Amino acid sequence: MDEKYIKDLENTIKQVLSPLKNMPFTVIIRSISGFSVLPFKKDLEIIKLFSKAFDFASNEINKNGIKSSRPNEVGNYIEPFVKSALTNMDFIADTPTSTNGNKKITGYPDIEIKHKNTNFYLEIKTYNIKNINTTQRSFYFSPSENFKVTKDAPHLLISYEVEKRANDLYYVKHWKFYSLENLKVDLKHEFNQNNRKMYGNESYLDLILEKEV
């Protein structure tokens, strides 16, 4: 194969794989879903209802704490508390319906909310105050065939500061409520392969040795 062609191909691949920085979240969501991220109208009544819901969820969580051996799973356990609290404040809070018409638990966003005639999407996160100014990844989502954004709506985020105490119990100390219309995100490409082609009947790797133990 022509050396110049190979060199050009390598350079092209390098350019394609360069991380994309500071891309508008609104543009990405629109490109994936066809729906717009709407600005959050800071209506005082709505803000008070959200605040009461998040406080209620905090109090319920802190009655017994959340048992988890893995800190990154605490947010999953917080979700039912937030859903219940929102429902108590006259929101309709449910698992989002994906593009195939079925409710989908995994993936972004966590909760679909309706209040009167207004729709919202809400993502739930947690953070450790010790890591708040680090570059640790804290927000991420991936395109999928059955994406969970199916309407124009404000996209919101509630993030709870969690603290681990005795017996792997987590408690919440603080919360932050954000609107995501000004969020910028980075894209990092990833190469991957599945089990079947790595280890199973479609594997084409050169197996050096294997042994039962």
C-alpha positions, 0 to 999 in steps of 0.5 A: 500500500502507498506510504503516502496513503497510509500516512494520510489515513493515519493523520485522518484517524488522529483528527477524527479521534481528537476529543471534542471540547466544550460542545453545547449540550443543547445542540447535542441533545437536539442532534440525537433526539430532534427535541430542544432543551428549553430554558428553565423559566424561574417561576417562583412557585415552581422553584418553591415546589422543587425546593420542598421536594428536594428537602423532603427527599433529604429528610427521608434519606437521612432517617436511615441513610442509604446502604451501599458498598459502592459510592457511585451507586448511591445516586441510583438509590436516591432516585426513588426518594426524589420521585416520591417527594416530587409526587408529594408536591403535585408533580407527575414524576415517572421513568421516561418513555423512550423513542420505542414507546416503552419506559426505560430505566437506564440512561439519561435522563433519570426522571420525566416530570410534568407540572400542569402543562409543563414538562421537565427532565431531571437527572440525579447525581451525587458528589463528594465535597472533597472532589468538587474541584477535581476533573473527575467525570461527573456527568455523562450520557450516550446516544442510543437507538431508544433515547429517553428524550422525546419532547421539548423540555427544560433539562434539570439536574439535582445533585446531592452532597453525600457523606459516608458514615459507619457501616457503609451508610450514606447521608445527604448534607447539601443539594444543588439544583441546576438548569442545563441549558448552558452546559458544555460537554466534551466527547472522548472516543472509545474503542471497544469489543464484545465478549463473543468476539473476544472470548466466544465462538466469534473470537479471531484472537490468537489464543496462546494458552488456556487452562482449567484451575 
